[in-house]
Amino acid sequence: MDTIARFKRRESVRPRTIAAIRTALENAGVEFLDGNGAGPGVRLKVPPTPGDAGKAKAPAGPDDPPDA
């Protein structure tokens, strides 16, 4: 958590650490958006529909039933 706190305070954080944080967030279902004129942002990936076998799925939320 100290690394995240340093990053939020805009203190020095190694580039490989920033890359690891981004990868962890992406693996958890966060999608990073380009500016496209409105500025950069993030959003949760859309969960796949039943016909989308093999694609990445968003992580389950606390109210979601466990996978069977």
C-alpha positions as CSV (number, residue, x, y, z in Angstrom):
1,M,0.0,0.0,0.0
2,D,2.9,2.3,0.6
3,T,3.7,2.2,-3.1
4,I,0.2,3.3,-4.0
5,A,0.3,6.1,-1.5
6,R,3.6,7.3,-3.0
7,F,2.1,7.1,-6.5
8,K,-0.9,9.1,-5.4
9,R,1.3,11.8,-3.8
10,R,3.2,12.0,-7.2
11,E,6.4,10.8,-5.5
12,S,9.0,8.7,-7.4
13,V,7.8,5.2,-8.4
14,R,9.8,3.0,-10.7
15,P,8.4,2.5,-14.2
16,R,8.3,-1.3,-13.8
17,T,6.2,-0.8,-10.6
18,I,3.7,1.4,-12.5
19,A,3.6,-1.3,-15.2
20,A,2.9,-4.0,-12.6
21,I,0.1,-1.9,-11.0
22,R,-1.5,-1.4,-14.5
23,T,-1.2,-5.1,-15.3
24,A,-2.8,-6.0,-12.0
25,L,-5.7,-3.6,-12.6
26,E,-6.2,-4.9,-16.1
27,N,-6.2,-8.5,-14.9
28,A,-8.9,-7.5,-12.3
29,G,-11.1,-6.1,-15.1
30,V,-10.1,-2.5,-15.5
31,E,-9.8,-1.1,-19.0
32,F,-7.7,2.0,-19.6
33,L,-9.1,4.4,-22.1
34,D,-7.3,6.8,-24.5
35,G,-8.1,10.5,-24.4
36,N,-10.1,10.6,-27.6
37,G,-10.6,14.3,-27.0
38,A,-12.3,13.8,-23.6
39,G,-9.2,13.0,-21.6
40,P,-8.0,9.6,-20.4
41,G,-10.0,7.4,-18.1
42,V,-10.8,3.9,-16.9
43,R,-13.8,1.7,-16.9
44,L,-14.7,-1.9,-15.9
45,K,-14.6,-4.3,-18.8
46,V,-18.0,-5.5,-19.9
47,P,-18.6,-9.1,-18.8
48,P,-18.8,-11.5,-21.8
49,T,-22.2,-12.9,-22.9
50,P,-22.7,-16.7,-22.8
51,G,-21.5,-17.0,-26.4
52,D,-18.2,-15.4,-25.7
53,A,-16.3,-18.5,-24.4
54,G,-12.6,-18.0,-24.0
55,K,-12.7,-14.2,-23.6
56,A,-11.6,-12.5,-20.4
57,K,-14.4,-11.8,-17.9
58,A,-14.8,-9.1,-15.3
59,P,-14.1,-10.2,-11.7
60,A,-17.2,-11.2,-9.7
61,G,-18.6,-8.6,-7.4
62,P,-19.5,-9.3,-3.7
63,D,-23.2,-9.9,-4.6
64,D,-22.4,-12.2,-7.5
65,P,-23.0,-16.0,-7.1
66,P,-19.8,-18.1,-7.2
67,D,-18.9,-19.9,-10.4
68,A,-20.3,-23.4,-10.7
